[in-house]
């Protein structure tokens, strides 16, 4: 059943709204999306585009680039930068892996990544929100409601994660980055 619903999602149009790591504002475009070639990200220290794997970048810089590239709809590039992160299979990496898999039509793998993110950190309200929004797209509103309840139980009342998921459940509109 989940496979049929997952396949249906790939065919559904997605509505874009501004979202982020718990920030209601979209990322500000930087040279990563306005100047750098594919496979490189902007390094503020050197004022140059460098390979995402470069040792001079830290994972927070890479993560910012992932978010910016995802917002720009450049999911394959965001996936490559995410793969360059050195922190391993952390909850935040798995959250964005789930998101990027979902956006590129790999819904089942996205579900697995969200579930892994939540297993690593049950209080990862962003993972719960994105997962819940995917469940909304799958018309699994009761399961999405369960994620909303968990967000609130983990101190997420009043956050972007709660608001985005509550809005998605109410309206069917989900975030695409």
C-alpha positions in Angstrom: 0.0 0.0 0.0 2.8 2.4 0.9 4.5 1.7 -2.4 1.4 2.7 -4.4 1.0 5.9 -2.4 4.7 6.6 -2.8 4.4 6.2 -6.6 1.4 8.6 -6.6 3.4 11.3 -4.9 6.0 11.3 -7.6 3.2 12.3 -10.0 1.8 15.0 -7.8 2.7 18.7 -8.3 4.3 20.3 -5.3 3.7 23.8 -4.1 6.7 25.8 -3.0 6.7 27.8 0.2 9.6 29.2 2.2 11.0 26.8 4.8 14.2 25.8 6.4 15.9 24.2 9.4 13.3 25.9 11.7 13.5 29.2 9.9 10.4 30.6 8.1 12.6 32.5 5.8 14.1 31.1 2.6 17.9 31.0 2.5 19.6 34.0 1.1 21.2 33.2 -2.3 25.0 33.3 -2.2 27.6 32.8 -4.8 27.0 29.0 -4.3 23.8 29.4 -6.4 24.6 32.5 -8.3 28.3 32.0 -9.4 29.7 28.6 -8.5 29.8 25.8 -11.0 28.2 22.4 -10.3 30.1 20.5 -7.5 31.5 23.7 -5.9 30.3 25.9 -3.1 31.2 29.4 -2.0 33.9 29.8 0.7 33.6 33.1 2.4 37.1 32.9 3.8 38.8 32.5 0.4 36.1 34.4 -1.6 36.1 31.6 -4.1 34.1 28.6 -5.2 35.7 25.4 -3.9 34.9 21.7 -4.1 32.4 20.6 -1.5 34.9 18.0 -0.3 37.6 20.6 0.4 39.0 20.3 3.9 38.7 24.1 4.5 34.9 23.8 4.6 33.2 22.6 7.8 29.9 20.7 7.8 27.9 23.8 8.9 29.1 25.5 5.7 28.2 22.4 3.6 24.8 22.2 5.3 24.1 25.8 4.4 25.0 25.1 0.8 22.7 22.0 0.9 19.8 24.1 2.1 20.5 26.9 -0.5 20.8 24.4 -3.4 17.6 22.6 -2.3 15.7 25.9 -2.2 17.0 26.6 -5.7 15.6 23.2 -6.8 19.1 21.9 -7.6 18.5 18.6 -5.7 21.2 16.6 -7.3 23.8 19.2 -6.4 22.4 19.4 -2.9 22.7 15.6 -2.6 26.3 15.7 -3.7 27.2 18.4 -1.1 25.3 16.4 1.6 27.4 13.4 0.7 30.6 15.4 1.2 29.6 16.1 4.9 32.0 14.4 7.3 29.7 14.1 10.3 28.3 10.8 9.1 24.8 9.5 9.6 23.6 12.2 12.0 20.0 13.1 12.5 20.3 16.4 10.5 22.1 14.6 7.6 19.4 11.9 7.5 16.6 14.6 7.7 17.9 16.3 4.6 18.7 13.0 2.9 15.1 12.1 3.4 14.0 15.5 2.0 16.2 15.3 -1.1 15.2 11.7 -1.8 11.5 12.7 -1.5 12.0 15.6 -3.9 13.7 13.4 -6.5 11.0 10.8 -6.4 12.6 8.2 -4.2 9.8 8.3 -1.6 10.3 5.0 0.0 14.0 5.7 0.6 13.0 9.1 1.9 10.7 7.6 4.4 13.5 5.3 5.6 15.8 8.3 6.0 13.2 10.3 8.0 12.6 7.3 10.2 16.4 6.9 10.7 16.7 10.6 11.6 13.9 10.3 14.2 15.4 7.1 15.6 18.7 8.9 16.1 17.0 11.9 17.7 13.3 11.6 18.6 13.2 15.3 19.3 14.2 16.2 15.7 11.1 18.2 15.0 12.2 19.2 11.5 12.5 15.5 10.5 9.0 14.9 12.0 7.6 17.9 10.1 9.0 16.9 6.7 8.0 13.3 7.3 4.5 14.4 8.3 4.3 16.6 5.2 5.2 13.5 3.1 2.4 11.6 4.9 0.0 14.4 4.0 1.0 14.0 0.4 0.3 10.3 0.7 -3.1 11.2 2.2 -2.1 9.6 5.5 -3.6 12.4 7.6 -3.9 10.3 10.8 -0.2 9.4 10.6 0.7 13.0 9.8 -1.3 14.0 12.9 0.7 11.6 15.0 3.9 13.4 13.9 2.3 16.7 14.8 1.5 15.4 18.2 5.1 14.2 18.6 6.4 17.6 17.6 4.4 19.2 20.3 5.4 16.6 22.8 9.1 17.3 22.0 8.8 21.0 22.7 8.0 22.1 19.2 4.9 24.2 19.8 5.1 27.5 18.1 8.1 26.5 15.8 8.2 26.4 12.0 8.1 22.6 12.2 4.8 22.6 14.0 3.3 25.4 11.9 4.3 23.9 8.6 2.9 20.5 9.4 -0.3 21.8 10.9 -0.8 24.0 7.8 -0.1 21.0 5.5 -2.6 18.9 7.4 -5.2 21.6 7.2 -4.6 22.7 3.6 -2.7 19.9 1.8 0.0 22.5 0.9 3.5 21.2 1.7 7.0 22.7 1.5 9.3 21.7 -1.3 12.7 22.5 0.2 
